[in-house]
Amino acid sequence: MTRRFITSALVAVLVLSCSPGIEPMTDQPSADLSEPHFLQWSPADGPLRLTAIGAIAERDPVRAGDGPTELVFNEISLSSYAARFWAVRGKERTLQLNYLSPMGTSPFLRLEIDDPAIRPDGSSIAYGDSVLITVLVDPVNIRVSLEPTGLQFGHEADLEMWWTGTNGDLNGDGVVDTRDLEIEKQWLGLWYQEGVGTPWTPIPAEKSLADKRLEADLKHFSGYAVSW
């Protein structure tokens, strides 16, 4: 009786462990992961198209004897995956990038700066002086490079990034299901890369599931990605 009972119990355990209804997730990130699972723009939306709201620098903003010049507008389409603006120490400057999809315009990134303090070479930025900021957007993954890399802030810059551009497919398997919901609730976060070729590291960020948005305070510039 005892041997028969044990055999039946083992069979029951095996059946339960193989049941598709409780199959464990195999794509759970490991604790020592040096590169995250990058979210990708939805292929159903076609090639990435961006618009910008803010005070964008002209294509050739620096000329001999000329100071910073900007084009101020409500919203324009970007012809590339880059936007530039002048950050001035002591003045609030904001850039917002939106992406275009068949469903309309949705926010992707918002960057607010008011205190660029130290250049990458270690020199201080005086109050009223400016530094040219460049936001480079990856057209495949939901990540950006903020330049000049290593720029430091006296008062932290505010970065917001939205992941609505995935259309809900967070693991890139072409299906929106409970796995994507679990990733969104438990593991999704903001990661940064100090420089090209260096490991990616998660950073503290406030997550809004309702808005599908992450927000973080930045002490310096590097690469950032919405990942898990």
Residue, then its C-alpha position, 0 to 999 in steps of 0.5 A: m500500500t505504501r509503495r503504491f501510494i508513493t508511486s501514485a503521488l509521484v505520477a501526480v506531481l509529474v502531471l502537475s509539473c507538465s501541465p500547460g496551465i501552470e508552466p513556469m516562465t522560462d524567460q525570467p531574467s537571471a540575477d547576474l544578467s549583464e544585458p537586459h531583455f530590450l523592448q522592441w518597437s512594434p513591427a505592426d506600426g512600420p518604421l519608427r516615426l518621431t515628432a518633437i515638442g520643445a526648443i530644438a537646436e538648428r542643424d548647425p547651431v555653432r558658428a564662429g562668433d555665433g551663440p546658441t540658436e533654436l527653433v521654437f515650435n509646438e510640434i514637428s516631425l523629425s527626419s532622423y532618430a535624433a533631436r538636439f536642444w540647448a540646456v541652460r544652467g539656471k533655466e528649465r528646458t524640456l524636450q518631448l518626443n512622440y512616436l506615430s502609429p496607425m492609432g495616432t500620436s503617443p508619448f515616448l520620451r520627456l527630458e527636463i533639465d535646468d541645471p547642467a553643472i559639469r561637462p564630461d571634461g570636468s569643467s564647470i558650467a557657469y549659470g546662464d551658460s549652455v550645453l548642446i544636448t543630443v537625444l539619439v533614439d534606437p529605431v529597433n529597441i526602446r532605448v536612447s543615448l543621451e549626450p554628451t555622455g558623462l554630463q553631470f547635473g547639480h539638480e537632477a534631470d528628469l527623464e520619462m520613458w513610455w513603453t506603449g510603442t511595444n503594443g503590449d508584446l514585451n517579450g517579443d514573441g509576437v503574442v500578447d498574453t499573461r507572460d507580458l502582463e507578468i513582465e510588466k508588473q514584476w520585472l520591467g524597469l529602467w536600465y542604464q549603460e555607462g558607455v559603449g561596451t559596458p554592462w547595463t544596470p537597472i536604476p531606481a525609477e517610478k513605474s506607472l502601469a496605468d500610463k505605461r511610463l517610467e520616470a527617473d532622476l538623472k545625475h548624469f548622462s549615458g544610455y537608457a532603456v526600458s527593459w527587463 
